[in-house]
Amino acid sequence: MKNFIMAAIAGVFALALQNCYGQSSSGQSTPASKAPEYSHTETAPVKKSNDDWQKVLSPEVYRVARLKGTERPFTSEYEHSKEIGTFYCAVCGNPLFKSDAKYESGCGWPSFFEPISKKSIVEAADNSLGMHRIEVMCGRCKSHLGHVFDDGPPPTGLRYCINGVVLDFEKAKTAEKKFNSKKKAESGS
Ligand SMILES: [Zn+2]
């Protein structure tokens, strides 16, 4: 009996280890889990209940994007990033901001003076926490991104103050490479 219990424990332990390794190896090559609707080119609106979003998003992305949370200031890897490329909605992949509209506001979150287009985002009055602010949401999936203030630099005078956790960044060179290899594949052999 004792042997049987020991074997069972060892079995469970081995299984747990296996799961662990499985997760870490797949976690290295693939980004955080994405919804099937995630796309950098698709524009059809994405509508899902928060219960369904919670199944596909990481807890921190879910908290900010769907429960209108705020990431801790000065914690985003994108706050001081000067790389050239495009910022996408981390929830649905919608293109939101170009790096050339990004600037150092010092407010603690990635800041932009304009979105890629008027349709990239939607705005709504936010009177929570005793403040009058304008909330910024993704134009495709309506996820909460941050707020827009009128103390930004020219030419717009706007400061889109965005939670970095709900942004995905793709470097321009990577995009170019992908484009070229696709072209090659289409025209090749
Ligand atoms: Zn989105």
Residues whose N, C-alpha, C, O or C-beta is under 5 A from the ligand:
A	BS01	ZN	C89 V91 C92 G93 N94 C138 R140 C141 K142 S143
